[in-house]
Amino acid sequence: MSALLEIRDLRFGWPGQPPLFTGLNASAGPGVSLVTGDEQCGKTTLLRILSGKLAPDGGRLVWHGEVVDGASDAWQRQVFWIHPHTDQHDHASAVDWWTGLKTRYPRFSDKALDLLIEGFGLAPHLAKPLYMLSTGSKRKVWLCGAFAAGTPLTLLDQPFAALDGPAIRFLTELLQDVATHPARAWLFADFEAPQDVPLAATITL
């Protein structure tokens, strides 16, 4: 299976700290891929770089054979990413945040969103400010946005963390469904792969 995403000679380090990446090379095809490694190895940082929210010190990101300008509006419409611990949207409701996503992502699906809300059991929380939600419920809001956005590349950071049992099972089913998609990629960072989800690639940091 040919790669959709290629990471070529990626280099990055935080000021005053040892480098996280020195010539990282990796690739991922369509479907679901895992970014894994020990604590503090750079999993979240790599997703931020892939999203274009953080500039690397060197190297290239290649999507469908073309070098990516991560800061460009064109790329920002192609990739979904949100830091799971952000408080930037705390005073908005889930509905408000999803409405904002529709202006950014042209393939956003209201039909998919309705199914995701039901699957994650979020109906009682739609009008509440996000700061009123539990960590698990906020993560469900982010996941609804991620799977409804319709982006060619979706980046998820420890998506199973803080979820209850029914939500874990629903998320596993979602990943199983998208694992066979021929033209879109989902990369998720975690310490281990979920059971019963076939992986297109594993990137170990």
C-alpha positions as CSV (number, residue, x, y, z in Angstrom):
1,M,0.0,0.0,0.0
2,S,1.5,3.4,-1.0
3,A,2.1,6.1,1.6
4,L,-0.2,9.1,1.8
5,L,2.0,10.8,4.4
6,E,5.8,10.8,4.4
7,I,8.0,12.3,7.1
8,R,11.5,13.0,5.7
9,D,14.6,13.9,7.8
10,L,12.4,15.7,10.5
11,R,14.4,17.6,13.1
12,F,13.0,19.4,16.2
13,G,14.1,20.3,19.7
14,W,12.8,22.6,22.4
15,P,15.1,25.5,23.3
16,G,17.6,24.4,25.9
17,Q,16.7,20.7,25.7
18,P,18.1,17.7,23.9
19,P,16.5,17.3,20.4
20,L,13.4,15.2,20.2
21,F,13.9,14.3,16.5
22,T,17.1,14.1,14.6
23,G,16.5,12.9,11.1
24,L,13.1,11.2,11.7
25,N,11.9,9.3,8.6
26,A,8.5,7.6,8.6
27,S,5.4,7.0,6.4
28,A,1.7,6.2,6.8
29,G,-0.7,4.9,4.2
30,P,-4.5,5.2,4.2
31,G,-6.4,3.9,7.2
32,V,-5.3,4.0,10.8
33,S,-1.6,4.4,12.0
34,L,-0.2,4.5,15.5
35,V,2.4,6.9,16.8
36,T,3.9,5.3,19.9
37,G,6.8,5.5,22.3
38,D,7.7,6.2,25.9
39,E,6.5,9.1,28.0
40,Q,8.0,12.5,26.8
41,C,9.4,11.0,23.6
42,G,7.6,13.6,21.4
43,K,4.3,11.9,20.3
44,T,2.2,15.1,20.9
45,T,4.9,17.3,19.4
46,L,5.0,15.2,16.3
47,L,1.2,15.5,15.8
48,R,1.5,19.3,16.3
49,I,4.2,19.5,13.6
50,L,2.1,17.4,11.3
51,S,-0.9,19.7,11.9
52,G,1.1,22.7,10.9
53,K,0.7,24.3,14.4
54,L,4.4,23.9,15.2
55,A,7.2,24.4,12.8
56,P,10.0,21.9,12.7
57,D,13.7,22.8,12.8
58,G,14.3,21.0,9.5
59,G,13.0,18.3,7.3
60,R,9.9,17.9,5.1
61,L,6.4,16.7,5.3
62,V,5.1,15.2,2.1
63,W,1.4,14.5,1.4
64,H,0.4,12.6,-1.8
65,G,3.9,13.2,-3.1
66,E,3.8,17.0,-2.6
67,V,5.8,18.9,0.1
68,V,3.4,20.4,2.7
69,D,3.5,24.1,3.8
70,G,2.1,23.4,7.2
71,A,1.3,27.0,7.9
72,S,-0.8,27.5,4.8
73,D,-4.6,27.8,4.8
74,A,-4.8,25.0,2.2
75,W,-3.1,22.5,4.6
76,Q,-5.1,23.7,7.6
77,R,-8.3,22.7,5.8
78,Q,-6.8,19.3,5.0
79,V,-5.9,18.2,8.5
80,F,-7.8,18.0,11.8
81,W,-6.0,18.4,15.1
82,I,-6.9,19.7,18.6
83,H,-4.8,19.4,21.7
84,P,-6.9,17.2,24.1
85,H,-6.1,19.4,27.1
86,T,-6.7,22.8,25.6
87,D,-8.8,25.3,27.5
88,Q,-9.0,27.7,24.5
89,H,-12.7,26.9,23.9
90,D,-13.9,26.5,27.5
91,H,-16.5,29.2,27.3
92,A,-18.1,27.9,24.1
93,S,-20.6,25.0,24.0
94,A,-20.0,21.9,22.0
95,V,-22.5,23.1,19.4
96,D,-20.7,26.4,19.2
97,W,-17.3,24.7,18.7
98,W,-18.7,22.3,16.0
99,T,-20.3,25.3,14.2
100,G,-16.9,26.9,14.0
101,L,-15.4,23.7,12.5
102,K,-17.9,23.9,9.6
103,T,-16.3,27.2,8.4
104,R,-12.9,25.6,8.4
105,Y,-13.6,22.1,7.0
106,P,-15.5,22.0,3.7
107,R,-16.3,18.3,4.1
108,F,-17.8,18.6,7.6
109,S,-20.9,16.3,7.8
110,D,-23.9,17.2,10.0
111,K,-25.3,13.7,9.4
112,A,-22.1,12.1,10.7
113,L,-22.1,14.5,13.7
114,D,-25.6,13.5,14.7
115,L,-24.6,9.8,14.7
116,L,-21.4,10.6,16.7
117,I,-23.4,12.6,19.3
118,E,-25.7,9.6,19.7
119,G,-22.8,7.1,19.8
120,F,-20.9,9.0,22.5
121,G,-24.0,9.9,24.5
122,L,-23.4,13.6,24.4
123,A,-27.0,14.8,23.9
124,P,-27.4,16.0,27.5
125,H,-24.3,18.2,27.3
126,L,-24.7,20.0,24.0
127,A,-25.6,23.5,25.4
128,K,-23.2,23.5,28.4
129,P,-20.0,25.6,28.3
130,L,-17.1,23.2,27.8
131,Y,-15.6,24.1,31.1
132,M,-18.6,22.5,32.8
133,L,-17.9,19.1,31.2
134,S,-15.8,16.3,32.6
135,T,-12.4,15.5,31.0
136,G,-14.0,12.4,29.3
137,S,-17.0,14.4,28.0
138,K,-14.7,17.1,26.5
139,R,-12.7,14.4,24.8
140,K,-15.9,13.1,23.3
141,V,-16.7,16.6,21.9
142,W,-13.2,16.7,20.3
143,L,-13.7,13.2,18.9
144,C,-17.1,14.1,17.4
145,G,-15.4,17.0,15.6
146,A,-12.6,14.9,14.4
147,F,-14.7,12.2,12.8
148,A,-17.3,14.7,11.4
149,A,-14.7,17.0,9.9
150,G,-14.1,14.8,6.9
151,T,-10.4,15.8,6.6
152,P,-8.0,13.7,4.6
153,L,-5.7,13.6,7.6
154,T,-7.0,13.3,11.1
155,L,-4.6,13.5,14.1
156,L,-5.7,12.1,17.5
157,D,-3.8,12.3,20.8
158,Q,-4.5,9.5,23.2
159,P,-8.1,9.3,22.1
160,F,-9.1,6.6,24.6
161,A,-7.9,8.4,27.7
162,A,-10.6,9.3,30.2
163,L,-13.4,7.6,28.2
164,D,-16.0,5.3,29.8
165,G,-16.5,1.8,28.6
166,P,-19.3,2.4,26.1
167,A,-17.4,5.3,24.6
168,I,-14.2,3.2,24.3
169,R,-16.2,0.5,22.5
170,F,-17.8,3.1,20.2
171,L,-14.4,4.7,19.4
172,T,-13.0,1.3,18.6
173,E,-15.8,0.6,16.2
174,L,-15.2,4.0,14.5
175,L,-11.5,3.2,14.1
176,Q,-12.4,-0.2,12.7
177,D,-14.6,1.4,10.1
178,V,-12.1,4.0,8.9
179,A,-9.2,1.5,8.9
180,T,-10.3,0.3,5.5
181,H,-10.7,3.8,3.9
182,P,-8.7,3.9,0.7
183,A,-7.9,7.6,0.6
184,R,-7.8,9.1,4.1
185,A,-5.4,8.7,7.0
186,W,-5.9,8.7,10.8
187,L,-2.8,8.9,13.0
188,F,-3.3,8.5,16.7
189,A,-0.6,8.8,19.4
190,D,-0.8,6.4,22.3
191,F,1.3,3.9,24.3
192,E,-0.2,0.9,22.6
193,A,-2.5,0.0,19.8
194,P,-6.2,-0.7,20.5
195,Q,-7.3,-4.3,20.2
196,D,-9.0,-5.4,17.0
197,V,-8.1,-2.2,14.9
198,P,-5.9,-3.1,11.9
199,L,-3.0,-0.6,11.5
200,A,-1.6,0.7,8.2
201,A,1.7,1.6,10.0
202,T,3.3,2.1,13.4
203,I,5.7,5.0,13.9
204,T,7.8,4.3,17.0
205,L,9.6,7.3,18.5
